[in-house]
């Protein structure tokens, strides 16, 4: 009997699914074991928190434009869907090129896609399913839980304020596993795969 060979596209889909399931499992563990706003210091430089983020990466958000509907949230959810469609299409194009494309580029694309889908799942369903939100379809908040207060940064230049949290710590933002996938992939692609993108 011949071996069943899995296509590159199915391998990519499987990895994306596994990564999204890990992200969702961590979020559910946080939701069912911590109260919103609760913080646990694991190490001095690593805290577990439970934050419901209405916006996108690292707590940034769009306004609601002064109406009863959170238009910023709705636009963000629709934007995420569009970006996921583009990422799927782009990965498909890269996979068709075969060995011309470094494996690292595909890995980076898989991480970004998994991160985007992980946060989209929160936006679509958490407003309906989680008792702490009750916000409706496409209006769910993303669950964040990782806080890395690495060191206090006194007198941070104003153009780098986004790197410092409200508590004055460098990298004081609270983020989740999906955000980490995206951030690690972008840094990796910029440092190690920049020649491909030329």
N, C-alpha and C positions, 0 to 999 in steps of 0.2 A: 504494500500500500504506500502511496506517495504521501509526503508530508503536506499538511494544509498550511499554505503560506498566507500570512495576514498582510494586506496591503499597507503601505505607509500611511494612507489616509485613515484607515481603521486604527492603526497604532496611535496616531495623533489623537483621534477621537477618544480612545480608551484612556490615554494619559490625561487629557483634559477632564474627562469624567472623574477619574481617581482624584485629581487635584481639587476639583470642585467639591467632591464628597468630603475630603479632608477639611477644607475650609468650612463647609456647612456643619460638620461634626464638631469642630472647635467652637463655632458660634453657638450651637445648641448646648454644648457643655457649659459655656459661660452663662447662657440664658437661664438654664435650669439649676445652676449652682451658685450664682451670685445675684445680688440685688442690683438694679440699675444705680449707678454711682458708686458702687462698692469697689474698693481697691485693696489688693493683697500684695504686700511687698515680698517677692520671692527672693531677690537679691537687692542690694542697694541700687543697682543699675538696671533692674528688671522688675516691673510691676505688672500684675494682672488686674485689669479694670473691667468694668462693664459700662460702656458708653453706647448710647443709641445716637448715631450720626445721621443727621438729616441731609447731609450733603454728599460730596464725593471725597476723594482721597484726603486723608489727614484733617478732616473736619471742615474743609472749605465748602461753601454752599452758595447757591444763587438765591436772590430775593424772591418773595412771592408776589411782587408788583402790586401790593395793596388791595388784593381782592380776597374773597373767602376761599378760593382754590389756591393751593400751593403750586402756582405755575412753574416756579423754579424747580421744584421736585419733579413735576410732570415732564418738563423739558429735559431734565437730567436723565430720567428713566428712558425717554425716547431716544436721547442721544446715545446712551449706553447700548440700546438695541441696534442702532445704526452702526456704531463702532464694532460691535460684535459681528455683524454681517460683513463688514469690510475686512475684519481680521480673518474670518473664515475663508472669505474669497482670496485674500492675500496668501494665506497658508496653502490653499489649494493650488494657486499659481506656482508657489515655491516648490511644492511637492512634485508638480509636473516636470520641473526642471531637473529633478533627480540629483545626480552627483555634482552638478554645477553649484548647488547650494550647500554651504557647510552645515553639518549637523547641529552646530551650536546656534545657528540662526533659527532653525526649526524649534529647538528647545526653548529659545527666548520667546518665539512666537506662541508656543504652547503655554508657557507661564503667563504671558500677557492675556491670552484668550481665557485661560482658566480664572485668572483674577477678575477679569471683566465680567464673566458669567457669574462667578461667586457673588459679587456685589449686586449684580442685576437680580439674582434670585431674591436677595434681601429686599430690594426695592419693589419687586412685583408682589411677593407673597407675605412678607413679614407684617405689613399693615393689616392684612386679613387674618393671619394665623396667631400672632403673638398678643397675649393679653395686655402687655405693657404698651402696645402701640395703638391698636384700633384706629387705623388711618385709611384703610381701603386699598383697592387694587392700584398698583404702581406708585403708591404713596408710602411704602414701608421705609423704615429707617435701617441703615446698615449697622450691624453690631460690630463695634471695635473693642479690643481688649488688650493690646500689647502697648506697654509704655516703657520707654527706655530713657530714663533721666540720666544721661551719661555724665554730665558735669554742669555746674552753674556757669552761665556765660554773662558776666556783668559787662555792661557797656557794649552790647552787641550793636554793630552798625545797622541802621534802620533798614537798609536794603536786604539784610539777611534775617529780618524779624521772623520770616516764615520758618526758620530753622529752630526757633526758640519758642517753647510753650509758654503758657500764661504763668507758669510757676518759675520762669527764668532759667529752666534747664535746656541745654543744647539737646536737640531732638526731643522736645517735650511733647510732640504730637502723639496721640493715641491712634493706633491703626489695627488692622486685622491681617489674617493670613493672606487673603486675596490681595490686599495692598502690598504685602511683602513680596508676593509672586511678581507683581507688576514692577515694583521698584528694583528688585534684584535683576530681573530680566533686562530692564532698560539700562541699568549700569553695566551689566555684563555685555550687552550688545554694543554699547558705546565704547567700552574699553577693549574688548577682544574681537569684535566683529565689524569694526568701523570700516575696514577695507572693503568688505562686501557691499556696504551701503554707499560707497563712492560711486 
